[in-house]
């Protein structure tokens, strides 16, 4: 049974640290205690200076490959109209970059490196000014967004998703929504571009440090022919069997590294990650890099760690 990251044992109305599993009974100071309970998450408003919108969409993505997730936002603004904005993340401070993007409402946004040049491009669908439905792909050229004129069906009340449906090395686009004169539709647009992405190399320098069941896994950055090093994300898997992911799923083939979902790695841009309260056992772990086209590289040689 996997251990939750934040579990405490309830003893006489006092929260006391203990190595318990969610839903299981444990002992504290020699006495059996009630089942462990998971503390609720704590979310704190950071006071980001973002435009308030309705009928909206949000998408995180590191468009400038500096190792910080930036934010795309679109929707309607009362008494103003419709907007689409990109906020650059400068160490936790989000700044509107003034990107020349068409505003949309009842919309969808999706980041993905469709042209394999190593930076995230932006697809958007929705209803623009004048009730015009649209779907656009904006190419990211060093932080400047250019409408590619992709000729895609315009829809609203919609959703977009990038993924390499034909495994040819470039991202294709799935679209669903309501189009004028055609009604409700779902489509997949194959990307027949001539530039193909290559997967990143494997991270190095794997190391794991254990203290009282808390384990910090770390590694050194990988490299990639297209995506800058700071733009790479990482995918950590931890299991109790060789190649396994019983503790933390890698969401990728344990042998080839082929990604099972088109998304950033599960630990994002981090070069270390801590799992708390692992019970006594031997653990097998590895990490892979993921580029802006969501391709997973080879897993680093598997390491083992024993928690006493």
N, C-alpha and C positions, 0 to 999 in steps of 0.2 A: 504493500500500500504506500503510495507516494505521500511524502510529508509536505504539508502546506508551509509556506514561507513564514507566516506569522501566526503561530499557535501558542496559546498560553493555557495553563491549567487553572481552573477556578477552585480555590480552596478557601472556605469560610468567608466568601465574599471578597477575597483579595486576589488580584491577578498576580500569579507568581510564575516565573520562567520555569519551564519543564520541557523535556523531550517527549512530546505527546503527538499522536496522530489525530487528525480531524475525525471526530465521531467515535474514537476509541477511549477506553478508560486508561488511566495512568496512576502512578503513585507519586506522592509528594510527602517528604519527611516520614516515609514508612507507611503512609496511609493511602488507601485507594480513594481516588477522587472522581468526581463526575466526569463525563466525557469531555474531551478537549473541545474548545470552541474557537472558531476563527474570528479574530477581531475584524470589524468592518474597516474598509479602506478609508483613508483620510485624504480628501481633496481640498486644496487651498487655492482660492482665486488669487492669481499673481498680479491682477490689475493691469493686464495687457491693454494697450491702447488700440483696440480693434474696432472697426466699423460695425455697428449693430445691423443685422440683416434678418429678413424673414424669407420663408420658402427657399431654403438655402442649401449650400453644400460646403464642406471643408475637406482638405486633403493635406497631409503632411508629406514633405519631400525635401531633400537637400539639393535644391536647384543649383547652388553655387559651389557644391562639393567642398565645403569648408569643415565638414564634420558636425554641423549643427542642422537639425531639422527645421526647415522653413515651412510657412503655412500659406496655402492658397485658400481663398475665401470668395464666395459668390452668393448673390441673393438680392432681394429688393430692400431699398432703404426708404422709409417713410418720407414723403414730400420731396424726395430727391430723384428716384428712379431705380435703375438696376446697376450693379457693380460687379466686377471681378477684380480681386486684388491679390498680390503676392506680398507677404510680409517676410522680410529677411530676419533670421534669428542671429543676433549678435550676443552670444553668451547669455541667452534668456530674455533679451530685450528685442521685441518684435517691431520692425520698422517697415512701413509701407514703401516699397521701392518704386512706385509709380509706373508699374508695368502697363504697356499699351494693350490691354486685353478688353475684349467686348464684354460688357456687363450682361448677366443673365439671371433669371429667377426661375423657380420650379426646375431646378438644375442639377447637374452632376459635374464633378471634377475628378480627373485621374492623372497622376504623374506616371511617366514611363519614358524610357529612352528609345523612342521608336526608330531613330536613325543610327543607333549604335556608335555615337560619337563621344560617349562617356559623360554626358550631362542629361538631366531629366527634362523632358519636354512635357507640355501640358495639354491634355484634351479637355474640352468643355462642351456641354450640351445644355440647352435650355431655351427659355423665351427671352429674347432681347427687347430693346426698345421698339415700340410700334407693334408689339405682339408677334414679332417675327421669330419663328422657331429656327434653331441653328445647332449645328455640331461642327466644331472647329478643332484643329490640331495646331498648336503653336510650337514652333521649333525654338529651342533655347540655344542661342549662340552667345556664350559667355555672359549670360544674364540679360540679353536682349531677346524678347519674344516676338517672333514673326509668324503671322498667319500663313500656313502652307497652302491654303486653298485646296484642301483635301477632297472637296466635293462629296461630303457625307450627308446622309439624310438628316435634316433638322428635326429635332424632337424636343418636347418638354415633358414634365413629370417623368423623369428619366433616370437612367443609371448607365455608367460607363465602367469598363474594366479592361486593362491591358493583360495580354498573355500570349505566349508563343504557341498558338494552337497547332501549327504544322511542324514544329521542331526544326525550323530552318534557320534559327539564329537571330530572328528579328521579332519584335512585338507586334501582334495583331490586336485589333480592337473590337470588343463586344459592346453592343449598344442596345438598349431597350427603352421604349417610351412611346409618346403619342405624337404622330406626325400628321401634318395637314393633308387632307384628302386620302390618306392611307390608313388612318386610325392607329390602333395599338400595334406596335411592331417589335420584333427582336431580331437583331442582325449580328453577324460576325463579318468584319472587314479584314481580309487577308492583306498583310503588308508585303508587297512585292518589290521592295526596295533592293538595291544592289550592294548596300553596305551591311555587312553581317558582323555581329558582335562575337568576341571570343571570351571565354570564361576566365576569371581571375586565377592567379596562382594560389597556392596554399599558404596560410599563415605559418609562422615559425615560432620558436622560443616558447613552446608550451610549458606552463608551470602551474602547479596547484599547491596551495598552502591551506592546511587544515588547523583549526583551533576550536576545540570543544564541539565538534560536529559541524561547525560553519566552515565552508570551503570556498576559497576564492580562486577561480580559474583565470589565467591570464595568458596572453600570446602577443607576438609582435605582428605589425601590420603586413598585409599581403600587398602584391602589386598586380596591375592589370594593364593591358595594352591600350584600353580606351578610357576607363574610369580613373580619375585621379585617386591616389591612395586615400586621401581624406574623404572621398566620396563613397568608398566601399563600406558595406555593412557586414556583420558577422553572424554566423549561425552556429550555436553551441548545442551539442548533444551530449547527454550524460545518461548512462545506463548501468545496470547491474550485470549485464552480459556483454561480451565482446561484440561491438557493432550495434548494441542495443540503445534504446532511448526511453527506457522505462521511467527515468526521473525527469528528464527534460528532452522533449522531442525536437529533433533536427528538421523535421518536415522536408527531408530530402533522402534520396536513396543512400544507404549507408556504404555502398561500394562505389558507385559512380559519382555521387554528389548531385545527381539530377534533382532539381528543386520540384517539389510536389505542389507548391503554390507560387504564383508570381507576386512576390512581395519582398520587402526588406528582410534581412536576417533577424532572428528572434531577439538578439541583444543589440540591434541597431548598430551605431557607430562605436560602441564600447570595445575596448581592448582588454577588459576584464569583467568578470561577473561573479557574484557571490550567491551561493545557495546555502540556506540556513537550516541547522538542525538535522543534518543527514544522519541516520542511524548507523550503527556499526555494520560495515560491509565493505566489499571491494567494488570500486566504481571504475567504469571504462568511459573515457571521454575523448572528444575531438572537436575541432572547429573548422569551418569553411568560410571563405569570403563570398560575398554576393555583390554583383555590380549593379549599375543603374538600369540595365536591361533585365534585372532579376535573375541572371544566370548564376548558378552556384558553381564554384570551383571545386577542385579536388579537396577531400578532407585531409587535414594534417595527420601524420602518423599517430595512431591511437595511443593514448597514455592511460595509465592506471593509477589509482589512488586508494589506499586503505584507510578507512576511518575506524580507529580502535574502539 
